[in-house]
């Protein structure tokens, strides 16, 4: 094992490892563990430590919602971040901070399993090719991160997941210069729920001071609950998990497997009601989130790149049996044209309503400069299956890492991944994308 340099943070010294041309600092605490008296609270800064803290292995990810996730290593003690610094990078290099998606229920910056060193999102190659210092971090999800319990008990804070994100960004602002990053040039980039969280932060007075630019990849911009909707879902969830409204303190010690089962039940309930929202969507409470983030984000003057995949809806519609398409279209209020193109019509309507239209409206109306892209590349295995550029299909290409749904094994796919990394790195350095701004003439850059 080759050790990295030792870096001084505001809480103490850290030492990582050097691997494949990159310094990796994996598992730096940016808050106290959110357990015990700190459970269901906004994050508290970590305690300082003596000596050198070895940060060689990625942390556990937050407790998962389960469903479509391969993350096995999860823990309530999850508030850690990773820093990737390409060898030889210049001081004061641009900084990029990754916000993972996963329907506010799944995802993480940790290892895939406890017995593996593999990270769920390994950002070393992204850092090297983009020529930036890259940070990934955990934020709490589902029950602990986004369920609205505050209206029942004020000891349970609101929107903990969003405040975890703010805490990580504060760590970056205060410490990243020690890792060769420029604290005054921070670009946040995220996908799906991660991108929607960035929209939310852009509308929060304290949060928007913590970053300079944003790349929003397929934001689920409409997936937020009103306070009334959230209160109803919270009461449902408490019945699923078997905790009475007057004994919420029991939630602090409840078993993770019990949380998983309740999470699945709430997700099923939301689907059965015909809602396309994520079950654990953040709450527009008039306080933390004053209004719909897609509306408030338009007041921002920050430069943004925003875009979608060309067939986002295929990830959700392709699994519906053909015989059930008419019922699904009726249930979720999407278009359906009977015949061999029924699935494509429904999927395209889903894509337009939930992703493409809101994203382009944000790009059109935002006060700052904006650039729009559409990801249209299909890896050979996707083409073979007859699917389109479905939701999240760009992530394995961007990070050069195959998963169960997309294989990145051929030279063309690798070149497309290199192109994305270079484009995102250029935006991080300059605050400009190398194609015309959307507001100038409605140009949409085809990413392929």
C-alpha positions as CSV (number, residue, x, y, z in Angstrom):
1,X,0.0,0.0,0.0
2,X,1.3,3.4,-1.0
3,X,0.3,6.1,1.5
4,X,-0.7,9.6,0.4
5,X,0.6,12.8,1.9
6,X,-0.8,13.7,5.3
7,X,-3.3,16.5,5.1
8,X,-4.4,18.9,7.9
9,X,-8.1,19.4,8.2
10,X,-9.9,21.7,10.7
11,X,-10.5,18.6,12.8
12,X,-7.2,16.8,12.6
13,X,-4.7,15.1,10.3
14,X,-5.7,12.5,7.7
15,X,-3.7,10.2,5.5
16,X,-5.1,8.2,2.5
17,X,-3.7,6.0,-0.1
18,X,-2.3,6.4,-3.7
19,X,-3.9,4.2,-6.3
20,X,-3.9,4.3,-10.1
21,X,-2.6,7.8,-10.3
22,X,-4.9,9.3,-7.7
23,X,-4.7,10.2,-4.0
24,X,-7.8,8.8,-2.2
25,X,-8.9,9.9,1.2
26,X,-11.8,7.6,2.0
27,X,-14.1,7.9,5.0
28,X,-13.3,11.4,6.5
29,X,-15.9,12.3,9.1
30,X,-17.7,15.5,8.4
31,X,-20.2,15.2,11.2
32,X,-20.8,13.3,14.4
33,X,-22.4,9.9,13.9
34,X,-26.2,10.6,13.7
35,X,-27.1,8.0,16.3
36,X,-28.3,8.1,19.9
37,X,-29.0,11.6,21.0
38,X,-27.9,12.9,17.5
39,X,-30.3,10.6,15.6
40,X,-33.0,12.4,13.5
41,X,-31.2,15.7,14.2
42,X,-29.4,18.1,11.8
43,X,-25.7,17.1,11.6
44,X,-23.3,18.3,14.3
45,X,-19.6,18.9,13.4
46,X,-17.3,16.1,14.3
47,X,-15.0,16.1,17.3
48,X,-11.3,16.8,16.7
49,X,-9.0,13.8,16.8
50,X,-5.4,13.3,18.0
51,X,-2.7,12.0,15.7
52,X,-3.2,11.0,12.1
53,X,-6.5,9.4,11.0
54,X,-5.9,6.8,8.4
55,X,-8.7,7.0,5.8
56,X,-7.9,4.0,3.5
57,X,-11.3,2.4,2.9
58,X,-14.7,3.8,2.0
59,X,-17.3,4.1,4.7
60,X,-20.7,2.4,5.0
61,X,-23.5,4.0,3.0
62,X,-26.7,5.2,4.7
63,X,-29.5,2.8,5.5
64,X,-31.0,1.9,2.2
65,X,-34.7,1.8,1.1
66,X,-33.9,-1.4,-0.7
67,X,-35.3,-2.3,-4.0
68,X,-33.0,-1.4,-6.9
69,X,-29.7,-1.1,-5.1
70,X,-26.6,-3.3,-4.9
71,X,-25.4,-1.6,-1.7
72,X,-25.0,-4.2,1.0
73,X,-22.8,-2.3,3.5
74,X,-25.1,0.2,5.2
75,X,-25.1,1.9,8.6
76,X,-26.8,4.6,10.6
77,X,-23.3,5.8,11.3
78,X,-22.8,7.1,7.8
79,X,-21.7,10.8,7.7
80,X,-18.4,10.5,6.0
81,X,-16.9,11.8,2.7
82,X,-14.2,10.8,0.2
83,X,-11.7,13.1,-1.6
84,X,-10.1,12.1,-4.9
85,X,-7.0,14.2,-5.9
86,X,-5.2,13.3,-9.2
87,X,-1.4,13.1,-8.7
88,X,0.4,16.2,-9.9
89,X,-2.7,18.3,-10.0
90,X,-2.0,22.1,-9.6
91,X,-2.9,23.9,-6.3
92,X,-6.2,25.6,-6.4
93,X,-7.7,23.3,-8.9
94,X,-11.5,23.2,-9.6
95,X,-13.6,21.2,-7.1
96,X,-16.5,18.9,-8.0
97,X,-18.9,17.5,-5.4
98,X,-21.0,14.5,-6.4
99,X,-24.6,14.1,-5.2
100,X,-25.9,10.5,-5.8
101,X,-29.4,9.7,-6.8
102,X,-31.7,6.9,-5.8
103,X,-35.2,8.2,-5.2
104,X,-34.1,9.8,-1.8
105,X,-34.2,6.2,-0.6
106,X,-31.1,4.4,-2.0
107,X,-27.5,5.3,-2.9
108,X,-24.3,6.2,-1.1
109,X,-20.7,7.1,-1.2
110,X,-19.5,4.0,0.6
111,X,-18.3,0.5,-0.3
112,X,-20.5,-2.0,-2.1
113,X,-20.0,-4.6,0.7
114,X,-18.3,-4.7,4.0
115,X,-15.7,-7.3,2.8
116,X,-14.9,-5.3,-0.4
117,X,-12.8,-2.2,-1.1
118,X,-14.9,-1.4,-4.1
119,X,-16.8,1.9,-3.8
120,X,-20.4,2.1,-5.2
121,X,-19.2,5.3,-6.9
122,X,-15.4,5.2,-7.6
123,X,-14.6,8.7,-8.7
124,X,-10.8,8.4,-9.2
125,X,-11.0,8.1,-13.0
126,X,-13.5,11.0,-13.2
127,X,-11.1,13.1,-11.1
128,X,-8.1,12.3,-13.3
129,X,-9.9,12.9,-16.6
130,X,-11.8,16.0,-15.5
131,X,-8.6,17.4,-13.9
132,X,-10.5,18.3,-10.8
133,X,-10.5,17.5,-7.1
134,X,-13.6,15.4,-6.6
135,X,-15.6,14.8,-3.4
136,X,-18.3,12.3,-2.7
137,X,-20.2,12.1,0.5
138,X,-23.1,10.3,2.3
139,X,-26.4,11.9,3.2
140,X,-29.1,10.2,5.1
141,X,-32.0,8.7,3.2
142,X,-35.6,7.6,3.5
143,X,-36.7,7.4,7.2
144,X,-33.7,9.2,8.7
145,X,-33.1,11.6,5.9
146,X,-36.5,12.8,4.6
147,X,-39.6,11.4,6.4
148,X,-41.5,14.3,8.0
149,X,-41.6,13.5,11.8
150,X,-41.2,17.1,13.0
151,X,-45.0,17.8,13.0
152,X,-45.5,15.1,15.5
153,X,-42.4,15.7,17.7
154,X,-40.2,18.8,17.5
155,X,-37.2,16.7,18.7
156,X,-37.1,15.3,15.2
157,X,-35.6,17.8,12.9
158,X,-36.8,18.6,9.4
159,X,-35.1,17.5,6.1
160,X,-32.0,15.9,7.7
161,X,-30.8,14.7,4.3
162,X,-30.6,18.3,2.9
163,X,-28.7,19.5,6.1
164,X,-26.2,16.6,5.7
165,X,-25.5,17.9,2.2
166,X,-25.0,21.4,3.6
167,X,-22.6,20.0,6.2
168,X,-20.5,18.2,3.6
169,X,-20.3,21.4,1.5
170,X,-19.2,23.4,4.6
171,X,-16.4,20.9,5.1
172,X,-15.4,21.3,1.4
173,X,-15.4,25.1,1.7
174,X,-13.3,25.1,4.9
175,X,-10.9,22.3,4.0
176,X,-10.6,21.5,0.3
177,X,-7.7,24.0,-0.2
178,X,-5.5,21.6,1.8
179,X,-6.3,18.9,-0.8
180,X,-5.2,21.2,-3.7
181,X,-8.7,22.3,-4.4
182,X,-10.0,25.9,-4.9
183,X,-12.6,26.6,-2.2
184,X,-13.9,29.5,-4.3
185,X,-14.6,27.3,-7.4
186,X,-16.9,24.5,-6.3
187,X,-19.2,22.8,-8.8
188,X,-21.9,20.5,-7.5
189,X,-23.1,17.7,-9.8
190,X,-25.8,15.2,-9.2
191,X,-28.2,12.9,-10.9
192,X,-32.0,12.2,-10.3
193,X,-32.8,12.8,-6.6
194,X,-29.3,14.1,-6.2
195,X,-29.9,16.7,-8.8
196,X,-33.3,17.6,-7.3
197,X,-31.6,18.1,-4.0
198,X,-29.2,20.6,-5.6
199,X,-32.3,22.5,-6.9
200,X,-33.5,22.5,-3.3
201,X,-30.2,23.9,-2.0
202,X,-30.2,26.6,-4.7
203,X,-33.4,27.9,-3.1
204,X,-32.0,27.8,0.5
205,X,-30.3,31.1,1.6
206,X,-27.5,29.4,3.6
207,X,-27.0,26.5,1.3
208,X,-26.6,28.5,-1.9
209,X,-23.5,30.2,-0.5
210,X,-21.7,26.9,-0.4
211,X,-21.2,26.3,-4.1
212,X,-20.7,28.2,-7.3
213,X,-22.0,26.2,-10.2
214,X,-24.2,23.2,-10.8
215,X,-24.6,20.3,-13.2
216,X,-28.1,18.9,-13.0
217,X,-28.5,15.4,-14.5
218,X,-32.0,14.2,-14.9
219,X,-33.4,16.1,-11.9
220,X,-36.7,14.7,-10.7
221,X,-37.8,18.3,-10.2
222,X,-41.4,17.6,-9.5
223,X,-40.8,15.0,-6.8
224,X,-41.5,16.9,-3.6
225,X,-44.4,16.6,-1.2
226,X,-46.6,19.3,0.3
227,X,-46.7,19.3,4.1
228,X,-50.2,17.9,4.1
229,X,-49.2,15.0,1.8
230,X,-46.1,14.3,3.9
231,X,-48.0,14.1,7.1
232,X,-50.4,11.5,5.6
233,X,-47.5,9.4,4.4
234,X,-45.7,9.7,7.8
235,X,-48.7,8.3,9.6
236,X,-48.9,5.4,7.0
237,X,-45.2,4.7,7.5
238,X,-45.5,4.6,11.3
239,X,-48.2,1.9,11.0
240,X,-46.0,-0.1,8.6
241,X,-43.0,0.1,11.0
242,X,-45.1,-0.6,14.1
243,X,-44.4,2.6,16.1
244,X,-47.1,4.7,17.7
245,X,-47.1,8.5,17.1
246,X,-46.5,9.1,20.8
247,X,-43.4,6.8,21.0
248,X,-41.2,8.1,18.2
249,X,-38.1,7.7,20.3
250,X,-38.3,4.0,19.5
251,X,-37.3,4.8,15.9
252,X,-33.7,5.6,17.1
253,X,-33.0,2.0,17.9
254,X,-35.2,0.2,15.4
255,X,-33.5,-2.6,13.4
256,X,-32.4,-1.9,9.9
257,X,-34.3,-4.8,8.4
258,X,-37.5,-3.5,9.9
259,X,-36.8,-0.2,8.3
260,X,-36.3,-1.9,4.9
261,X,-39.7,-3.6,5.1
262,X,-41.5,-0.4,6.1
263,X,-39.7,1.5,3.3
264,X,-40.9,-1.1,0.7
265,X,-44.5,-0.8,2.0
266,X,-44.5,2.9,1.7
267,X,-43.1,2.8,-1.8
268,X,-45.8,0.4,-2.8
269,X,-48.5,2.5,-1.3
270,X,-47.4,5.6,-3.2
271,X,-47.4,3.6,-6.5
272,X,-50.8,2.2,-5.8
273,X,-52.1,5.7,-5.4
274,X,-51.0,6.5,-8.9
275,X,-48.2,9.0,-7.9
276,X,-44.9,9.2,-9.8
277,X,-43.3,10.9,-6.8
278,X,-40.5,9.2,-4.9
279,X,-42.0,7.9,-1.6
280,X,-39.5,9.8,0.5
281,X,-39.5,13.1,-1.4
282,X,-38.4,16.2,0.5
283,X,-41.2,18.4,2.0
284,X,-42.1,21.9,1.0
285,X,-42.8,23.2,4.5
286,X,-42.6,26.9,4.0
287,X,-39.5,27.0,6.2
288,X,-36.7,24.8,5.0
289,X,-38.2,24.7,1.5
290,X,-40.3,27.8,1.1
291,X,-41.8,26.8,-2.3
292,X,-41.3,24.4,-5.1
293,X,-37.5,24.2,-5.8
294,X,-38.0,24.2,-9.6
295,X,-39.7,27.6,-9.2
296,X,-37.3,29.1,-6.7
297,X,-34.2,27.8,-8.5
298,X,-35.1,30.1,-11.4
299,X,-34.1,33.0,-9.2
300,X,-30.5,31.8,-9.1
301,X,-27.7,33.5,-11.0
302,X,-25.4,30.5,-10.8
303,X,-24.2,29.0,-14.1
304,X,-25.9,25.6,-14.7
305,X,-25.7,22.7,-17.1
306,X,-28.9,20.7,-17.1
307,X,-30.0,17.8,-19.1
308,X,-31.8,14.5,-19.4
309,X,-31.5,11.1,-21.1
310,X,-33.6,10.8,-24.3
311,X,-35.8,7.9,-23.0
312,X,-35.7,8.4,-19.3
313,X,-39.1,6.7,-18.9
314,X,-37.9,3.3,-20.3
315,X,-36.3,2.5,-16.9
316,X,-39.8,2.6,-15.4
317,X,-42.2,1.6,-18.2
318,X,-40.2,-1.3,-19.7
319,X,-40.9,-3.5,-16.7
320,X,-44.7,-3.1,-17.0
321,X,-46.3,-6.2,-18.6
322,X,-47.9,-5.3,-22.0
323,X,-51.3,-6.4,-20.8
324,X,-51.1,-4.0,-17.9
325,X,-50.1,-0.9,-19.9
326,X,-53.6,0.5,-20.3
327,X,-54.2,0.2,-16.5
328,X,-50.8,1.8,-15.8
329,X,-51.5,4.7,-18.2
330,X,-54.8,5.3,-16.6
331,X,-53.4,5.0,-13.1
332,X,-50.4,7.3,-13.6
333,X,-52.3,9.6,-16.1
334,X,-49.9,9.1,-19.0
335,X,-50.6,8.9,-22.7
336,X,-51.3,5.6,-24.3
337,X,-51.7,4.8,-28.0
338,X,-52.8,1.2,-28.6
339,X,-50.6,-0.8,-31.0
340,X,-47.0,-1.8,-31.2
341,X,-45.8,1.7,-30.1
342,X,-47.9,1.8,-27.0
343,X,-45.0,1.4,-24.6
344,X,-42.9,4.0,-26.5
345,X,-45.7,6.6,-26.4
346,X,-46.2,6.1,-22.7
347,X,-42.5,6.1,-21.9
348,X,-42.0,9.3,-23.9
349,X,-44.8,11.1,-22.2
350,X,-43.4,10.1,-18.8
351,X,-39.9,11.4,-19.9
352,X,-41.4,14.7,-21.1
353,X,-43.6,15.3,-18.0
354,X,-41.2,14.3,-15.3
355,X,-37.8,15.1,-16.7
356,X,-37.4,17.0,-20.1
357,X,-40.0,19.7,-19.8
358,X,-39.2,20.8,-16.2
359,X,-35.5,20.8,-16.9
360,X,-35.8,23.0,-20.0
361,X,-38.2,25.3,-18.3
362,X,-35.6,25.8,-15.6
363,X,-32.9,26.4,-18.2
364,X,-35.1,28.9,-20.0
365,X,-36.2,30.9,-16.9
366,X,-33.2,30.8,-14.6
367,X,-31.5,34.2,-14.1
368,X,-28.0,32.8,-14.6
369,X,-26.4,31.3,-17.7
370,X,-27.7,27.9,-18.7
371,X,-26.7,25.1,-21.1
372,X,-28.9,22.1,-21.9
373,X,-27.8,18.7,-23.1
374,X,-29.6,15.5,-24.0
375,X,-27.8,12.2,-23.5
376,X,-28.6,10.0,-26.6
377,X,-25.8,7.4,-26.5
378,X,-26.7,3.7,-26.1
379,X,-24.0,1.2,-25.3
380,X,-24.1,-2.0,-27.5
381,X,-25.8,-4.1,-24.8
382,X,-28.6,-1.5,-24.5
383,X,-29.1,-1.5,-28.2
384,X,-29.2,-5.3,-28.3
385,X,-31.9,-5.3,-25.6
386,X,-34.0,-2.8,-27.6
387,X,-34.1,-0.3,-24.8
388,X,-33.6,3.4,-25.1
389,X,-31.3,5.8,-23.2
390,X,-33.1,5.1,-19.9
391,X,-32.8,6.9,-16.6
392,X,-29.3,6.6,-15.1
393,X,-27.9,4.8,-18.2
394,X,-25.3,7.5,-18.6
395,X,-23.7,6.9,-15.1
396,X,-21.7,3.8,-15.9
397,X,-20.4,5.5,-19.0
398,X,-19.5,8.7,-17.2
399,X,-17.7,6.8,-14.4
400,X,-16.3,4.1,-16.7
401,X,-17.8,1.3,-14.5
402,X,-20.2,-1.3,-15.8
403,X,-23.2,-2.3,-13.7
404,X,-26.0,-4.8,-14.0
405,X,-27.9,-2.6,-16.5
406,X,-25.2,-1.0,-18.6
407,X,-21.9,-2.6,-19.8
408,X,-19.0,-0.2,-20.6
409,X,-16.6,-2.6,-22.4
410,X,-16.1,-1.2,-25.9
411,X,-13.9,1.6,-27.2
412,X,-16.9,3.8,-28.3
413,X,-18.5,3.7,-24.9
414,X,-15.2,4.6,-23.3
415,X,-14.7,7.5,-25.6
416,X,-18.2,8.8,-24.8
417,X,-17.3,8.5,-21.1
418,X,-14.1,10.5,-21.6
419,X,-16.0,13.2,-23.5
420,X,-18.5,13.6,-20.6
421,X,-15.6,13.8,-18.0
422,X,-13.8,16.4,-20.1
423,X,-17.0,18.5,-20.7
424,X,-17.9,18.5,-17.0
425,X,-14.3,19.3,-16.1
426,X,-14.3,22.3,-18.5
427,X,-17.5,23.6,-17.0
428,X,-16.0,23.3,-13.5
429,X,-12.9,25.2,-14.6
430,X,-14.6,28.0,-16.6
431,X,-18.3,28.2,-15.7
432,X,-19.1,27.8,-19.4
433,X,-20.1,24.8,-21.6
434,X,-18.6,24.6,-25.1
435,X,-21.9,24.9,-26.9
436,X,-24.4,27.8,-27.2
437,X,-26.4,28.8,-24.2
438,X,-30.0,27.5,-24.1
439,X,-31.6,31.0,-23.6
440,X,-29.9,32.3,-26.8
441,X,-31.6,30.0,-29.3
442,X,-32.9,26.9,-27.5
443,X,-29.9,24.8,-28.5
444,X,-29.7,21.3,-27.0
445,X,-26.3,19.6,-27.2
446,X,-26.6,15.9,-28.1
447,X,-24.3,14.0,-25.9
448,X,-23.2,10.9,-27.8
